[in-house]
Amino acid sequence: MPRVRMSPVACIGASMTQFGQRDEWVVDLLAEAGQACLDDASVDAADLDHLYVSNMASGEFEGQTGVMNALAHDLGALGAYTQRVDQTSASGGAGIYAAWQSVASGASDLTMLVGGEKMTHRTTGESTDVIASLTHPAEYKHGVTLPSFAGLTARHYLDRFDAPRESLAKVAVKNHRNGVDNPHAQFRKEIDVETALESPIIADPLRLYDFCPVTDGSAALLFTTEERASDLTDDYVVISGIAGATDTQVVHERDDPTVMGGVVESGDRAFEMAGRAREDVDVAELHDMFTILEFLQYEGLGFADQGEGWRAIEEGVTARDGSLPINTSGGLKSKGHPLGASGVAQAYELYQQLLGEAGPRQVEADVGLACNVGGFGNCVTTTIMEVGE
Amino acid sequence: MSRELLAGECPNGHRSYPTHPRCPDCGDPQSATVDLADREAEVVTWTTSTATPPGVREPNTLAIVEFDLDGESVRVLGQATTDDVDVGDTVRPVYVDELRDPNAGIREPESQDWDGFRFEPV
């Protein structure tokens, strides 16, 4: 791995829109989050050097391409370098990586990242198909969907590690509970284990409450050098570690169906860059597009041994009052999953937690981690953020 | 229309389904193929999907199965012929002309083939 001396990068502003079913189209959602982020940091759009847009499929969902150009025009960021970042569901994390690179390398002094997606105008079947189009032809022709990968993997995990089915339901219950206190969440409703276990089957053994919803929404982050951040504001966070990694496109070709190589690789590199140990992490946002993914990331990031991650939810470790709260935002499960926005919104939650702005969701946190997963672990970015000095 | 279920093989004996231009294990070009169509496999895991995209049968039972080739395993994912499958079942590939309606989904119909094999418990 080449080592380049990079400037420390700070996040000095953040925002997210209401997630859920929205009337606005994607560019308007992006503009709403982008303007709120600029306002949060009292920065003018004309001062942006770089503007990145995390988005998976605006062309497929609404026939609108060139969204980075449209957003720059609507915000008044003309002259800035703009780029759309697509890494399917991990577009948000990949956008953080691109924004971090732009500032760390010295190419930009002020970079805004806006992630967003507009999905709910499509039927669930159509949305599922847009997302499933990331699969290999040999998978796609069988009608494979991302939820069906989750069903295949969950059955294998539960059988092999003798984990109780209820442990998956408890992930949904926890994240719904957290979402009640998130004013931007799509669902602000508590559920119980029985409701989750009796909900309709979607991909056996997984049921409705094991899956995140289809969502519209946007989120944004503003980055500059740490040096400039300390001049501009007293309250900022720094990216202390960030790394991305890729696994196979064909999911069944992985040596072990319960190991997400991209999570392991990106996690190891991000921890190494940050100079942090697993026990240093105070709060984490994991990509719970499906309940089983929370276990696979918890294990892949090294918070538990393989096959042991389910014990954390049973023992309350990952609850808001546990020793490592996971998905205090409500996660994708209750907050919603507007594809390109999700990785950005994970970092928005860390920003709020680290700066003590999370209101009723607040936990004590100096170090936070976000893991954003694209496909079924196909592309992953792990980010570690810390309170600025 | 091919009635073969071809795994790719590189000079170092690594195999994969589907084939790739380069071996995912070692990076050498895959220079040979092995036809799995007349062999039996074992179900590793399965799911029945009840929320399927346009043009896909509903429900859609899918299985990941494992072929044993001289002690080396090759895994394949595919539809099952029945909803009554279980982990550990022995299955055989059964050829199907069209696994889903090529004209109903988002992918360009001409960009790939749509025939293939379902797995039937023996």
Interface residues (C-beta under 8 A of the other chain):
Chain A: E60 T124 G125 E126 T128 D129 V130 A132 S133 H136 P137 A138 E139 Y140 K141 H142 G143 V144 T145 P147 S148 G151 L152 T153 R155 H156 D159 P200 I201 I202 A203 D204 P205 L206 T248 V250 V251 H252 E253 P257
Chain B: S16 Y17 P18 P24 V44 T45 W46 T47 T48 S49 T50 A51 T52 P53 P54 G55 V56 R57 N60 L62 A63 I64 R75 V76 L77 G78 Q79 V87 L99 R100 G105 I106 R107 S111 Q112 D113 W114 G116
